[in-house]
């Protein structure tokens, strides 16, 4: 499903960040650990096709990311990758519902209001569908961000430090949601974090150093 | 959720920016369209009233004033000419002249000019009687359609005129005019006039002036138009003569104005030449206004540019997000271009509204002071070009921000 091989990246062509080889299958959950500045974000951006690998290759669902052209990569990213960022950002001029519609539209999928509504229900956001995102609480924003990441049932759900700003209770809740939605969408869940609370919960751990 | 809707949402999300751009752009476009409307309607008005008149003969003075007075009825006469002197040009048998229409001006009623003339004037403007009959005897008048409607006069009504164009109470003459007919609307200046026979003007002025004691008594039926011959009154004055030549390319006809100007105490002028002179004089003002409008349009283009540019800085993260969600760089480019063009479109619509409402306001003003009918309800084909130009301005203003959006570095933006 997802494989990386001899992956490396360098910002200045002298110091190379190398990443461990991985082979993950659908439904798996992974924790990617590492201290700040070790290349976690770089890894995440490589996996999501925002950066192109300089060495090695990433294969997702049989497709080699380095062989895709810019346009193909954009399309592939929209359809196969969902990303939850550390702090939730949205298109501020759009309501919750329209933010999710846009995510479907941009990925090339048809807009499916039924799917959006049921997903919002699952995430306990049914009553917020016509709210502007700036009016949401922090927790609600996080959940809308998760909804947006899984709306297209991506092959891989990437989460970048989703819990670092949360207390223990909310931390568990968000992890539950991530696991549940990833499972519903049959996605590989990858959480990039330096939050040690998560270590006990996931058995598949990859350390970047 | 297509790009157009997203562009629309992005624009309306910042209403102050939207209003600023729209007002600026609207002013520029509005001024330009207003000038176009004014120019075209004024030209139409002037052209329609040219009525194939080749030459106007009147008292010496400003030829333009004479034309404006005798053909457009918006200025005062340059003076009067003596029938005796004008005789050659009043003869029906003149070998070069097809039509000669004598005019005697000086009085008005409620800002509508009373024109002493014969029935030939109707042929110049294709005037036809709508109700009642044509003026015949002294103090009988036939009204142009607009004059009748504006003043509210009907068949059989009577009124007293006043001297000149103003309705000063103490300047009223004592002759009592009677409405005997109303003309069909022609779309020309004829609609604005009150027509009487020539003798009526003389009578009216001789009465109160008291200076000329040679009038023919009080018998108003003395000067019935149908058997009236102006040449029998060589000591009388008229204001001007409207002349159509039999053949306007005839060499002698072409020289006639110069001969009159050099050899008589009268002057002759060609309406086409004088009106062109007027256009070129107004033209300077119109050019200045047009340049001003273009400057406003450019400033507003700049405001659209600034508006998009600053909003992009705030929305950098949003654009990166759209890339993550699968949007290509081209899509972001197109989105920003759309935003610029939608802003311009709305500016154009505001301008359209401003110009046509402004034209209606001008129309009500122009009607009372110039007796010309402008309207804001007609549209010009050139307005499509203004729309195209507006969209082009929106496009150009959006290009640099759009290129920036195109170049959004997702990785760097999202890492921050």
Interface residues (C-beta under 8 A of the other chain):
Chain A: X41 X45 X48 X50 X51 X70 X71 X74 X75 X77 X78 X79 X81 X83 X85 X89 X90 X91 X92 X93 X94 X98 X101 X102 X103 X104 X105 X106 X107 X108 X111 X148
Chain B: X1 X2 X6 X9 X10 X12 X13 X315 X317 X318 X321 X322 X323 X324 X325 X326 X327 X328 X329 X331 X410 X411 X414 X415
